Amino acid sequence: EVRLVESGGGLVQPGGSLRLSCVASGFPFSQYVMSWFRQAPGEVREFLASITWNSRATYYADSVKGRFTISRDNAKNTAYLQMNSLKPEDTGVYYCNAAISDGHNWYTNWGQGTQVTVSS
């Protein structure tokens, strides 16, 4: 069974930091591109960051560039999102995504999400 389990969310004050984790099981984690997305109340799910299978390349949305860092540990089947300088607009449910392509189609799996609330 494919599973992605996010953790590390919570309530944090503006300017604070959080580190999200995504533990994967049931598939060859080291072969997948890992990404983080966010969905704010009433909004569509938006891309935040992704990392290639070998960590050689990372990509970020402009809204989080310079504040968030994506990483992975293939030995632990875990992806991370370090979030610094958090703002109220970073509030939302954060989702982990695992994706792989066969050259024609992309196949993805999602976690259940973890809530992040940035408020004073």
Summary of the structure (lengths in Angstrom):
residues: 120
radius of gyration: 13.8
end to end distance: 39.5
largest distance: 46.4
contacts: 347
relative contact order: 0.31
helix: 8%
strand: 53%
